């Protein structure tokens, strides 16, 4: 019998997705169930009020992608935000739509809803968790401590996530009855998941956003749709790699690996491998920051940056001996990545987020719904390619990854971590595919990160302690500005992956830096 597998950065979410797979459910249905559950158990990382992206691949078929990120509200005027500045939290930070629920719906339509499980089965576990309460993890405690000063005055937020007027500590019970009611309504409504945008729930959302002075209107909710798109792709010596289209930084993730593939030498030391990946990252991030935005506004389609001749020329810019200067500002952000493999061999790479920890911190009354603050990544300079405009999508850090390898293996992988997402993808991919390190070890080993990631503010090259001790001196001699972080640091992201061979062998892994689980049967 074919194997099934599921991985997520929270054990209970992984278990819920895995249970659907064991019952014969599709990878899409398993992902919807787990996505709903992880929004409850990891509320600082994601929410139904956030965004989502999918890569889905059936055996022998080309992958498909779903863009379920939100666009700016129709009342989002750049002149008003220029005068007032962008708010990090509260209603004015609720600039963009929440797309992830529409993405769930579109994925189920693609897979064939009639062949899937009923919504009650998929949303029921999350509903029960929200009603009965979840236990705070160390990750949730740290997020609570970090955001307390900003969010303690937001009453609806505080009533759920700061019930005693204090930060959460490990083991505290967090109940969200409003969210439980909303999940129940979604699976009972004749509209199903579309109720979020076109039914009673959309009316409640619109009322809550309007009261908080958000530029998102009820009409914006009713008109929103997720999009089925063709993913970006890059061909390397190892196979064909896929990632998400703009406005995500998926093009940067693919560029790093494609450039590295052109430079790689099997005799390299670990310091040489990391140096080259860091230098490839700098080149990719320069393109990302200069060009990537809402794909409708890009002057050059992202796929063109992955053309072989262009990549060949870029690879010549990497100095094998010296680090290029790196003065740029980095992108923040955190999220959750989840992967699934069903008995029919369908492979899913999925990511979901509210941007900063707890997003805007605005909770829609009666729904327990935390809204994202992704819109604060817009630029406010007139004429900027990523400038705020009604209906426009901002630059996104989110980017799930998938690869079809020349040897017949198929690989779903990803991570949270803002600026770190492309770099962690590169670390686990190159370790597993080029160095043939077992997947779990490739994820667990000490990592590096150039720039800012979740929980960090500096922009230098950070290495976890053991790696710092091993290769730090060599990298410093090459001109890298390095800093040590403790091994196992959560700021390095929560990575995971599933790789399945043509003979049916499967590896599934999650990150020991998370609270996750990797399950297989």
N, C-alpha and C positions, 0 to 999 in steps of 0.2 A: 504493500500500500504506500502511496506517495506520502512524503513527509510534509508536515505543516510547521510553521515557525512564526513567532511574533517577538518583537523587541520594543521596549519603551523605557523611558527614564524614570518611571515609577512602577513598582512591582504590581500594584493592584490594577493599573491600566493595562499592563501587559497580560495579566491573568484574564481580564475580561475579554480582550481581543482574542487571546488564545482559546478561550472557551468557545467562542463563536466558530473558530476554525475547526476545533475538534468535533463540533456538532454538524460539520459539513457546510458551514457558511463560507461565503467568498471572502477573499482578502479585502475587498471594498467594504463589505458589511462589518468585518472584524475591525477594520480601521475606524469606521464611524462609531462603533461601540466604544472603542478605546479612546478615540478623540473626545467623545462626550465625557467619559470617565476621567481622563487626565485633566480636563478643564475643571473638574471638581477637586481632585486630589493634589494638583499642582497649580493652584489659582494664581500664584505670582508669575507663572510662566506663560499662561495662555488662558483663553476664555472663548465662549461662544460669541463674545463681543469683539473678536479679533479676526485675523486673516489666516488663510490656509493655502497650501500649494500641494499638488499631487503629481507624481510620476507613476504610471501604471504600465506594466508590460506583461503580455501574455506570451507563452512559449511560441517561438517562431514568428512573432509579430513585432512590428516597430512600436516603441513606447509611445504613449499619449500623455499629455500633460493637462492639468487643470489650474488655471489662474483664478484663485478665489480671494484676491486682495481687494480692498476697498478703495474707491475713488473719493476725492474731496466733495463735500457737500455743496449743493448749488448756491448756498449763501456765503461760501468761503471766499471773501474778497481780500486780495493781497494787500490792498491799501489799508484796510482796517487792521490787519495783522502787522503791517509795517508800523502803523501808529502805536499799536499796543504791545507789539512783540509777541512771539510765540509762547504760549503757556505750556509748561511741562505737564501740569496736572489740572484736573477739573474740567468743567464743561467746554471751555475754550480750547482745550487740548483735544477734544473729540471732533477732529476735523474730517476724518475719513470714515467711510462705511465699514461695517463688519461683514466680511465675505465668507468666512469659513463654513457657515451653515449652508449657504448656497452651493459651496463646493461639495459638501456631503451629498446634497441632493443631486447635483450633476453627475457625481461619480456613481451613485446608485442608478441613475437613468442610463448611464453608459453600460453598466454591468447588467442591467435588466432588472428593474425593481420587482417584477412578477416572479423572478427566480430567487429573490432575496428573502431575508428574514423580515418579519414585521417590525416596524419602528419600535413597538412596545418592548420587543426583545432586545433591541439594540440600545435604546435609551434607558430602559428600566434599571440596569445596574448603576448608572450614573445618578439617576433620580433617587435611588435608595441611599447612595453614599451622601448626596447632598442633604437628604432629610435626616438621616441618622447621625451624620457627622463623620469627619475624617480626622486623623491624628496628624498634627503638625510634624513635619520632618525638620532636619537640620537646615535644609535648603530653604524651607518656608520661614523658619525662625530668622535666618540671616536676612532674607528679603524684608521681613517685618521690621527688623531693627534698622535696616538701611533706609526704609521709606517712612518710618514713623513720623518724623518731623513734618514731612510734606503732606501726609495723608490723614493724620489724626483729626483734622478739622472737617474732613468730608464725612458728614454724619452717616449716610447710608453705608459707606465703606467701613467706618469704625464700628457700626453696630454688628457687622458680620465678622470682620477680621481683627478688630480690636475691642472685643466685647467688654473687657474690664478696664478699658482705657489704657491698656498696657500692650507692649509688643507680645507676640506669640512666643511660646517656648516649646521645645520638643515635647510631644505628647499631649499638648492641648487639643481639645476637641473643637473643631470648627464646623458649625452647622450652617446651611444656607437653604432655608425652607422656601424662599422665593424662587431660587433656581430649581429646586425640586418640583415646584408647581409648574414652572415654565416647561421643564422637560416633559412632564406629564401632559401638558396641554399640546405640545408638539406631536406626541404620538397619538393623542386622541382626536386632534383636529382633522376635519375632512381635508384640509389643505396640507396636512403633514408638515414637513420641514418648511414649506413655502409660507406657513403661517408667520414665520419670523419676519417676513418681508411684506406680506399681503393680507394678514389676518389680524386677529385681536392682539397678538404679541407685538406686531409692527406698530399698532396704535399706541400701546403702552410705551414702546421704545421712543417713538416720535414725541410723545408727551414729555417723557423724562429728559430727552435731549433738548427740546425746546425750552423747558424750564431752566436748564443749565446753560443756556445761551450758546449751544452748539450750532454750527452752520448747516447741519444735516436736517433735511425736512422729511416729512412723511412721504412725499412724492419721490424723494431720493431712494427711500427704502423700497417702495413699491416697484420702482424701475430697475433696481439692481439685479444683475445676473452675473454668475460666474461664467468663465469662458473656457472652452476646450481648445487647446492650442497645440502646435507642433513644438516639441522641446528643442532647445539648442543642442548641437552635437559637435564633437571633435573626434577625429580619427587619430589614434596613436599606434605605436608598434604593438601594444597590448590588446587593442580592440577599440570599439566605438564607445565613447563616453557621452552621457546625456545629462542635461541640467535644465533649469527653469529659465524661461524667456524673461526679458525686461518687463517690469521695472526691477526685477531682482538682480543680485550680483552673481547669478548663475554663470554669466559669461566669464567673470573673473575666476571662478572655480575651475572652469574648463581650460582657460588660458594657462593657469599655473601648471596643470598637469600636462598639457600639450607642449608647453615650453620645456618643462623638465624632461619630458620624453626625448626631446631633440638633443639634450645636453648630457643625459645620463651615461655614466660609465660604471660598469659593475665593480670595478676595483676601488671605488671611492670609499673613504672613511666616513664615519657618521658625521663628522664636522663638515666634510665636503658635501654630503647629501643635504644637510640642513642649510648650509650656506647657499647652495644653488636653489633650493626651494624658496628661501627667503628672498633671493634676488628676483626670481620669477614672480613672486608675490608682489614685489614693488612695481614691476612692469604692468602686471595685470590690474593692480589697484589704481595706477595712474590713468589707464583707459577707463576703468569703471567710474572714477570720480569725475572725469572730464566729459563722459559721454552718456552714461546710463541714466535713464529716467523712464517715464511713461513711454512705452515703445512707439506710441503714435506720434510722439514729439521728437524722437531720435532722428537725426539727419542721416546716420549710417545704421542700418539694421545690425543688431548685435551679432548675428551669425557671420557677418562679413569679417569681424575681428578674429574669427576662427578659421579663416581660409589658410591653407598650408603655406602659400608664398608669404603672406603677411606674418605668420608665426615664425617662419624661417628667418625673416629679417629681424624680428624682435629678439629671437634667441641669440643673435650675434651681439646684442647689447649687454649680455651678462658677462661680467668680469669674474673669472674663476678664482681670482686672488684677492680682490678688494670689494668691500661692501659699498654700494651706492649710497649717497646721502639720503636721509629719510626724515624730512621735516613736517610731513603732512599731518593734518588732523584725522582722527579715526572715527569710525561709525560705531555707536553703541547698539545694544539690543540683546534680547534673549528670547528663548523659544523652546519648543519641544520637537524632537524628531522621533518618528516611529516607523517601523518596517514590518511588513507582513508577507507571508508566502502561504498560499492555500493549496489544497490537494490537487487542483488542476494545474498548478504551476504558475499561477498569476502572482506577480511580484509587485509590491507597492512600496514606494518611498514617499513619506508624507511629513509635512511640517506645519505647525500651527503656533500662533503667537499673538501677544498684545503689545509687543515692542518692549518698553521698559517694564521693570517689575510692577505688576498690577496695572500696567497700562496707564490710562489717565487717572485711575483711582475713582472715577465716577461710576457709581453703581445705579443702574436704572431701578427706581423704586418698585417694590413688589415682585420684581423679576430676579433679584440677586445677580444681575448681569453686569459684569465689569466691562467697560468699554475701552477700546484700544487708544493709544496716543501716537499711532504711526505717522500721523500728519505732521508731527513736529520735525520730521526729517526733510520736509520741504525747505527750499531756499526762499528767501524774501527779497532777493535782488531782482529787480526788473530785468527781463531778458535772460536770466539764468536758465539753463536747460531743465533744471529741476524746480523751477519756480512754481509756487502755489497758484492754482487756478481751479475754478469750479469744474468738477468732473474729472480732474486729472489724478493719476496715481503717482505716489511718491516713490523715490528710490527705496528698495527693500533689501534688507540683509538676508532674508529667508531664501534658501535654495536647496531643495532635496536633490539627491544625486542617484544615478543609476548607470551601470555599465554592462555592455554585452561584449565579453572577452573572446579573443580569437580561439581559445581552447575550449569554448562551449560553455564556460561558466557565466552566470548572470549575477550581478552584484547590486544590491540596494543598500545605500549607506547615507549617513548624514549626521548632523550635530546641531546643537544650539550654540550661541556665542557671538552674535553680532559680527564684528570684524574677523573673529576667529573662525567662522564657519568654513570659508574656502581653505584656510590653512590646516584646520583639523581634518577636513576631507582629504587634503593632499597628504597629510601625515599617515593616516590609516590606509589610504589607497596605496601609496608607494611602499610602505612597510609590508603590506600583505601581498601585493601583486609583484613588486620588483624584488623585494628581499625575501619573500616567501615566509614571513613571520606569521604564525597562526593568528587568525582574526582577533580573538580575544586579547592576545598579547599585544598586537599592533595597536589596539585601542587603549590598553591599560598602561603601556610604557610611557615614561615621561615625555611631554610634548613641549613645543615652543610656540610663541605667538608674537607676531610683529604688530604693534599698535594696541589700541584699546579693545578690551572685550568686556563681557558682563562682569560688573563689580570692580573694574579697574579704570584708572583715569590717565595713566602715563602712556606714551606712544613709542617706547623703545622696544627692543627685542627681549622678551621674557622667556626664560627656560625654567622648567621645574628642576628641583634641586639636584637630583642625581644626574640629569642630563647637563646641567650647568657645571657640575664638577667634572664631568667627562670631557666636554667639548668647549666650555666657556672660554678658557684661555686661547684656544685656537681661533675662535670666532672674534675675540677681542683684538687679536693681532691683525685680523683682516679688516678691522675698522667698524665692527658692529658695536653698538651701544647696548650692552646686555644687563639684565637684572635677573636675580634668582627669585623664584616663587617656591613655596613648599610643594613637594611631590604630592600628586593627587589633588591639586587645587581645582576647585569648582570653576574658577575663572577660565580654565582651559576648555570649558564646555562639556556637554554630555553627548558623547558620540555613540553610535551603534551601527550594526550592519547585519545583513543576511546575504550569504553567498551560496548559490546552488550550482552543482556541477551537472553536466549532461547525463551522468549516470545516476543522478538522484541524491548524491551525497550533499549534505547541508551543514554549513557552519552558521551559527547565530550568536551574536554577542552584544552586550551592553557595557556601558562605561562604569567602572567602579567609583568614579567621581559623582555618580548620580545615585538615586534611590531605586534604580530600575531592575529589570529582569529580562533575560533572554531565554525563551521557552521553545521547545521543539518536541514533536512526537511523530 
